[in-house]
Amino acid sequence: MAATGEGAPPLRVGIVGFGLAGTVFHAPLITSTPGLAVAAIVTADQARQARARRDFPAARVYSSSDAMLADAAQLDLVVVATPNRFHVPIGVAALEAGLPVVIDKPVAPSGAEAERLGAAAERAGKLLSVFQNRRWDGDFITLRRLIEGDALGKVVRLESRFERFHPVPNADAWRERAAPEEGGGLLFDLGAHLVDQAMVLFGRPVSVYAEAETRRPGATIDDDTFVALRFAGGQTAHLWMSVLPRKPAPRYRAVGLRGVYEKDGVDPQEDALRLGGRPGDEGWGEEPPESWGRLVTEIAGMPVDGRVETAPGSYETYYALVRDAIRAGGPPPVSLAEAVAVLRVIESARESAQRSAIISLS
C-alpha cells in the first residue's frame, strides 16, 4: 500500500447524507483511516444535524450540499451517501467545484446517468470512485484467494446470495419505491453487490437471465429476485437476493472441477459498525471458527475436506486506497467504468425479467 502521507495534514472529507450509509459506513470508516478526517456533514434533518454535531464536533454541519460546496476550498474529498436519485446531481456539482468524489453504490439509477458523472469527472480531471465495500468482505476475500490459488480447479458455477428477512414493506424507505429515478428494488440494492463480486471474479458476462418478482403484500419493487450470468470463460453465476426467507441458504457455493467451497452467514463488519465497532478494534473483521466455510477439494491427489479460515474483512481498505489515489494521483479502488458495467448488467436483468428471455451482452 502507498504511503499515508505521514506528517501531511489529513484530507478533509465532506459527507453528503447522514442516514444509514453516512452514519454506519462512511463516517466511521473515514475516521478510522489515517490521513482522512470528517470536515463537513450535510443533512437537512434536525435530529441528524444534532447527532452530527455531537459525534463530529470539529466538522461543519450544512443543511444543503450547495451550501457545503460554496466552501469547497475547505474540502479535499466529497462522499455522496444520499438516496440514489441525488447521486448524479450532487456528484456532478462536487466535481465541477474541483473536488474528488466517492459515491455510494450502485452510483446512479441508470448507466446513462452514471456516464454523466464520468463526463464531469473527465472535464474536472478529478478522481471519481464508487463505494463497493463488499469487495472487502472477509468471505469474498477468502473465496477469491481459493479461486486464484486453484484450490477448486476450473470454477464452473458460483452461487451467491443475500437473503434478509423483511416481510413488511417500508413505504418510507427510498429502496422500497418503484419510480425509476429512485433506483429502488433488490436488483439495484443487493444485486449491485452480487453482480460486482461475480464480475471481479470472472470479468464481464456475455449473457444474463433474470426473474424479478414482487411477492410481499403492498410491495411495489422486486423483493425476490434471481439472476443468472454466463461468462466467456464458461463460468455461470447464479445470484439470489430476497427479503422473504426466514432461514437463509448458504452465502456462497463455488463449484469447480477439483473442489467445492461452501460458506454460510454474512461478513460481520456491518453488524459491528452498527453496534459502534471500528476498524482497529481487537478482532475486527474476524469470524469465529464455527462460521468458517468448508472446502472439499483434491490437492496433489489427496482428498481434503475441512474448514477454511475466513480472512479478516477490511472495509477500511477502500478508503485507504482512495486516500492514496488522491495523494499520488493513482487509479481509484473501484472505477466508474466498473460501476457502469454493473449497472448495464442490472438493466439487462430487468429487461430479461420483463421479457422472460436471455439477454445477450456480447
HELIX and SHEET records of a PDB file:
HELIX    1   1 LEU A   20  LEU A   20  1                                   1    
HELIX    2   2 ALA A   21  HIS A   26  3                                   6    
HELIX    3   3 ALA A   27  THR A   31  1                                   5    
HELIX    4   4 GLN A   46  ASP A   55  1                                  10    
HELIX    5   5 SER A   65  LEU A   69  1                                   5    
HELIX    6   6 ALA A   72  GLN A   74  5                                   3    
HELIX    7   7 ASN A   84  PHE A   86  5                                   3    
HELIX    8   8 HIS A   87  GLU A   96  1                                  10    
HELIX    9   9 GLY A  111  ALA A  124  1                                  14    
HELIX   10  10 ASN A  133  TRP A  136  5                                   4    
HELIX   11  11 GLY A  138  GLU A  148  1                                  11    
HELIX   12  12 TRP A  174  GLU A  176  5                                   3    
HELIX   13  13 PRO A  180  GLU A  182  5                                   3    
HELIX   14  14 LEU A  190  PHE A  202  1                                  13    
HELIX   15  15 GLN A  269  ARG A  274  1                                   6    
HELIX   16  16 PRO A  289  SER A  291  5                                   3    
HELIX   17  17 GLU A  316  ALA A  328  1                                  13    
HELIX   18  18 LEU A  336  ARG A  355  1                                  20    
SHEET    1   A 6 ARG A  60  TYR A  62  0                                        
SHEET    2   A 6 LEU A  36  VAL A  42  1                                        
SHEET    3   A 6 LEU A  11  VAL A  16  1                                        
SHEET    4   A 6 LEU A  77  VAL A  80  1                                        
SHEET    5   A 6 VAL A 101  ASP A 104  1                                        
SHEET    6   A 6 LEU A 128  PHE A 131  1                                        
SHEET    1   B 9 MET A 302  VAL A 308  0                                        
SHEET    2   B 9 GLY A 293  ILE A 299 -1                                        
SHEET    3   B 9 GLY A 259  LYS A 263 -1                                        
SHEET    4   B 9 TYR A 252  GLY A 256 -1                                        
SHEET    5   B 9 VAL A 155  GLU A 163 -1                                        
SHEET    6   B 9 THR A 236  SER A 242  1                                        
SHEET    7   B 9 ASP A 224  PHE A 231 -1                                        
SHEET    8   B 9 PRO A 205  GLU A 213 -1                                        
SHEET    9   B 9 ILE A 359  SER A 360 -1                                        
END                                                                             
